[in-house]
Amino acid sequence: MMPRFALTLLALMLALVPAHAQPPAPIHTGDNPFGVVEGMWFPGLTCDLGVGWERIIFDWGQHQPEKADDWYTLNVDDRWLRAASDCGREVVAVIKNVPAWATDGTPGVGVPRGLDLPLDDPGNVWAGFMRRAAEYYAPRGVHRFIILNEPDIDSETYGFEFEGDVADYAAMLRVAYLAAREGNPTARVHLAGTTFWHDIQSGRPIYLSRLLDHYLSTDPAAAEHDFYFDALSLHIYFRSESFPVIIGRMRGLLDQYGLTDTPIWINETNTSPNLDPAWLVTRPQFQVTLEQQQAFLVQGITLAIASGVERIAVYKLWDQDAIPGIETFGLLTPQTDDRQPRPAFYTYRAIVRHFQGVTETVWAVTPQVYMVRLTHADGHQTVVAWARTAQASNFSLTGAAGKVYRMGLDGTLTLSDAGAVFDLPGATCDDQDGCAVGGAPVVLMLPPGDAGVSVGGAALPWQTGLPASSVVIEA
């Protein structure tokens, strides 16, 4: 292990290297929309996964633990950034943990001091950090900064991370947006990922609505700055058909406020397999097998693509420091002496390899069956279908000319008969959660053409726009 004084010396040496000593690394264009949260723990496996980006926590409190003059960057190991760059993967920062010296509130979750001061005032400590972080990390390839995480969670609820109100978050977002661009003109600021359902269950307007309403009433310059964010972030878990519901609601709000070009990212998605035989967890809701985790990723990501999302990341590669009995989400098993890929790892790798370059999406749906067709840049198509209920079903292709391949959930491809009937196993459902995840999906790859689908002998028309969903929002 490196001695503590050596670590300190290394941190000081890194801090003394001016950011302009290296030319800024180019910002990624996002050609590969698929990402993973915290892939840096196992860079080889993450590279094998093939994702185009990853999210890493950039801890403010560890960068500047005691004062504004501090600058310790071992929290974000340069080796992580180099490994990501070597594999063609963009690193997206999520900024968290307000240091005790920088807030009059609770350390970690408090509101930074001096947000109302000018950006160049030393008392605006948040502006100083964001400007320096944007400048320092630009030549290291980091241009995107997500400001906090899930500020819509109340202080009485597990996962609480920010004690400020909407006005406080709006001030943080505004300062971050302007200060980051001073440090790096190509910096991009992303809205914090929100859960959506915490607001719905509390019977209040969703966070984005409250935030935009606040800006309209208090900041006449907000609209000309696109409300101080370059992308909207979402976290969607457990229920496949909630994707078009949540994305549709958010897209409608953005359009309502004139943000028609603002992209939507899903920074976190997955379902936690509490019935993994290697990691059993007892919980009152959402009983999920390893096979259902695989099905969720296929269904949810397909619906996200069809709903117009720009990028998607799975939470997460590995649940570090997990203790028995705690639910885990990782694509790797959480045992410290094993870390073998779960089946979902191979499913997601297949999605990353085969679901890129989508230029058009259409969908067809019955009460029992969901289908989405993705058309790729080279003209070939991917049809994804699954049963929505416990009732098994089937479908057949009509008009498909040429070879048809079926993709297994592990990514294997087998040649199929275009005229075959494809069985769709029923979903596993219960009285509490209904059919949160549909049945095992069928994924077909077709040549270019006007292939249709038939269910029970009846042809289904392909439809455009946001996919339909049976999920009901009560508030």
N, C-alpha and C positions, 0 to 999 in steps of 0.2 A: 504493500500500500504506500502511496506517495505521502511523505511527511506533511503535516499541516503547514509548516512554514513554506514548503515548496509549492503547495497549492496556492497559498497567499501570494507568493512571488509571481507565480504564473498568472494569476488574476490581475496583478498590478501591471505586469508586462503587456497583457492583452489590452488593458485599459489605456495604456500609453500609446498604442498604435492608432494614429488618426484614421477616421473612417475613410477619408479621401485618399489614403495610401493605395487603395485598390479601386479600380473602376467599378461602378455599381453593376451588379449582376442584372441581367435582363429579367423583367417580370414574365412569368409564364403565361401563355395564351390560353391555357385550359383545354388543350386538344383532348387530353385524357381526363374525363370528368370524375373519375372514381378515386376516392381517397380512403384513408384509414386514420384513426386517432392513435397517436403515440406509437408509430411504427419504429421509432428510433431504438427501442430496446433490443430488437433483433433485426438489424439492417439487412442481413442476407435473406431472411424469410420475407421481409417487406418488399425487397427488390423482386423476389420470386413471385410475390402476389401481383406485381405489375401496376400498382396504383400510381396515379399521376400527382398526388399531393398527400400531405399528412398534416394533422394539427398537433401542435406541441404547446404546452403551457409555458409562457414567459412570465415568471414570477417577479412582480415589481419589488416585493419585499426582500427577495434574495439579491436582486440587482443593486438595490440601494437600502440596505438593512437599517442604517442608523442616521443617514443624512443625505442631502441632495448631491453632495460631492462624491459619494460612494459610486463605484461602478464595477461590480463583480459579475462576470458573465459565465461562471462555471455552471450556473443553473441551466444554461442552454449550451451544451458541450459543442464546440466547433466541429468535433468529429461527427456529431449527428448531422450537422448542416452539410458537411462535405460528403458524407455517405448518401444523403438525400440527393444532392446535386449530381454526384457520380452516377446515380441510378435514374436521373431525369425526373426527379420528384420535387415538387415545390413544397416548401415549409410555410405553413400559415400559423401565425402566432395568436394565441388567445391570452390577453393580458388579465391577470388576476392578482389578488392579495395586496391590498393597500398597506404599506408599512405603518407601524404605530406612530412614528414621528411625523407622518404626512397627513394625519387625520385627527380631528377632535372627537371622532366616534370610536367604534369598536375596531381594534386592529384587525386587518384582513378584510373586513366587510364594510368598513366605514366610508364616508364620503371624503374625498381628498380636500384638503384645505386650500383656499384661495382660488376656487374655480371662477369667481366673478372678477378676478384681477386681469389686467392685460396679459397677453401671451408672453410678453418679454419681461414681465415682472417676476423676480425670483420667488416671490410669495406664491405664485401659481405653480406649485410643485408638480402637479399632474402634467401641465404643459411642458415643463422642463424634462420630465421623464420621457414623454412621448416623442418630443423633438429629438432627444438624444438616442432613443431606441431606434427610431426610424433612420437616423443618419448612420448609426453604428452597424445595423444589420443589413442595410441596403447592399453593400458590396458582398455580403454573405448570402445574398439571394432571397432575403425575407422582405417582402414589400406589403404584405397583407396583415392587418391587425384587427382581431375581434375584440371588442371592448366589453370585458366582463363576461359572465356566464349566468344564464337563467335568472335575471333580475326580477322575473315575474313570480318567484317563489317567496311566500310570506315567511316572516321570522319564526312563526310557530311550526313550520313545516320542514321535514327532513330535506336537506339539499339547499337550505337558505344560504345565499352568498352575497347579498347586497342589502344594506339597511336603509339606503336612500330611497326617496320616492321618485316618481316619474320625472319631476322637475330636476332633481339632482342627476339622474341618469342623462337627461337631455343636455345638461351643462357639461357632464363628462364627455359625452359624445361629440358635442360641438368643439370643445377644446382639443380633444384627440384628433379630430378631423383636420383642424387648421394647423395644429402644432406639428403633426406628423408630416404634413406636406411641406412645412418649413424645413424639416430635417431631410426629407426625401420627396421631391416633387412627384415621383411615381408611386408614392405610398397610397394604399387603399385601406379604408376603414370600414369594417363590417359591424353591423348591429349584433348585439349579443344574441346567441341562440336562446330561444324561449320555448317553454313546454306546451303552450297553448291551453292545455286542459286545466291547469291551475286556475286560470281566469274563468273558464267555462264553469268549472265546478263551484267557484265562488260567486257566480252570477254577476260578474262585472265585465265591462268592455275589455277586449283583449289588449294586451300591452302595446302593440303597435298602434292601435287606434288611439289610445290615451297619449302615447308619445307624440304622434303627429298632431293631434288636437292641441297639445300643449305648445308645440312650436308655432302653430298658426296663431295662437292667442298671445304669444309673448315675443316672438322673434320674427320680425318682418323680413329679415335677410335669409331665413332658413330655406325657403323655396328655391332661391337662386343657387344655393349650395346643395341641392338635392337632399335637403333635410339632414345633412352631415353624415350620410353613410352611402357607401358604394355597393353594398349587397345586403340583403336580408338573410338572416340565419334562422334555421328551424331545427328542432330536435323532435323526432317522431319515433315512437317505440310501440312494440307489442301487437298492434292491430293493423293488419295489412290495408284494409280499405279506408283507414283514416288519412292516407296520403292525399288523395284528391280532395277530400273535405278540407283539410288544413291548408293545403297549397292554394286551393280555390279561394278560400276566405282571405288569405294573405294577398294573393294576386289582385283580388278585387279592391282591397284597401289601398294597395300601392297605386293602382290605376286611378282610383278615386282622387288621390292627392297629386296626380300628374306624374307619378314615378313609373311610367309605363316601360322604361328601359332598364329599371333597376332589377338585377338578376336575383333569383332566389336560390340559396344554397341550403342543403340539408347537411349540417355539420355533424350530426349524430343520428344514427339509426341502428336498430338491432332488436332482437328479443332475447331475453336471458333464458338459457335452457336449464331450468332448475331440476329437470329430470335427467340430466347427464349422469349416467351411472358412476362416473369417476368423480362427480362433484354434486352430490344430491343436496338440495336446499328445500326446506319446508317454507311455503308462503301461502297466504290465503287466496291469492288471485293469480291468474295466468300460469297454468300448468303447461310447461313447454318442454318438448323432447328435442333431442339433437336434430331429428328429421324435420321437426317444425321450424327450428331455427333456419335450416336450409331453405325450406319453403318460403318463410317470411322474407328472406333476403331477395329471392327471385321475384316474389309478388310485389313487395314494397318498392324495390328499385325499378321494376318495370312500370309501376303506376307513377312513380316519381318522374321518370323520363317522359311518360305520356302526358304528365301534367305540366311539363315545361321547365323543370328544375335544371339549373345550369351545372351544378356539381353536387356530389353525394359522397359522404364519408361514413364508414361503418365504425361504430363505437364497440370495441376497440381491438387493437391487436392482442393485448395481453393484460390481464388484471393483476398487476404487480401488488405484492404484499397482501393478497387475499388470504383470509383465514377461513377455516372450515365453517360452513353454515351461512356464509355471506354469498348473496347472489353474484354471479359473474356473467359478463357479456362476451368475453374475449373470443377471438378466432383461434386462440391457443388455449389448451387446458391450463388452469392456474397453478398446478402443482409446481413448486420450486425445483423439484428434481426430475421434471418430465418436460412440460411445455410443448407437448406434441400438438400438432394442428388438430382442431376439431373438424368434423366433416364440413362445417360451414366455411372453413378456410378454403377448401377446394371449390366449393360452390361459388364463393366470391371471386376467386381467381378466374373461374370460367366466365363469370359475368364481366369482369374487367376485360378479358380477352375478346369476348364475342359480342358485347353490347355497345361497343364504341361506334362513333361516326353515324349516329342516328340523325336523319334529316326530316323524317315525317313519322307521325304516329296516328293510328286509328284504333278504335276499340269496338267490341261487340259484347253484349251482355244479356243474360237472361236471369231470372231469380236464382237459378242453380249454377250457372257457368259464367266465368269471366274470361275474356280474351282480349289481348292487345297485340297489334301487329306493328313492328318497328321496321321502317325502311331505312337502309344504310346508304352511305354516300356512293358506294359502288353498285347500288341497285338491288342487292340481295335483301331478303326479308327475314325477320325473326318473329315467329308467332309464339306467344306465351299464353297458356290456358290452364285454368284450374277450377275445381268445384268450389262453390262458395258455401255450401251447406254440407250437412252430414250425408246427404244423398249422393251416391256415386252417379257419374254421368259419362258421356262420351261425345266426341265430335269427329268430323271428317273434313278433309280439304276438298274444295271444288275448284277446278280450273288450274291447279298447279301443274306447270310443265317443267320437267327437268328433275334433277336429283333432289331429294328431300333428306335432310339429316336430322336426327334426334340427338339433342344434347342431354347427357345425364347430369345429375346434380354434382357429380365429381368432375365434370368437364369432358368426359369421353363422348365421342361422336360416332353414331352408327347410322348406316344407310337405311332409310325407311321407304315404304311404299306410299306414294302420294295419294293413292286411293284408299288407304287403310283407315280403319276406325280406331281412334286413339282413346283409350279409357282414362277417365279422370277419377281417381279415388276420392271418396267423400272426406270432408274435413273432420277433425276431432273437435267436438263441440261440447259445451256444458251449460247448465242453467245460469251460471253467474256471468260468464264472459261471452256466451254465444259461440260463434265460430270466429275467434279472433284472428286465426290464421287459416287460410283456405287449405284444401287438400293438396297433396303432392302435385306440383305443376308439371305440365308437359311443355317442353321447349323444342320447337322445330325451326330449322333453317332452310329457307326456300330460295330458289332462283328468282330473278326479277319476273314480274308478271302480275296479273290481276287475280290472285288466288282468293277464293272466298271460303267461308266456313259453314258447315251444316251441323245442327244439333237436333237429334231426334228426327232427322229427315227434313227439317225445316231450315232453309237458308237464312242466315243472319246478316243484316246489312252492317257494313263497317261505318262507324260514326267518327266525326272529328271533334276537336275541342277537349275540354277537361273530361276525363273518364267519369262515368256514373259511380255512385257508391250508395250502399245501404246504411252507412253509419249516420246516426241521427245526432244532431247537436241540440241540446236542450236549453241552452241559454244564449 
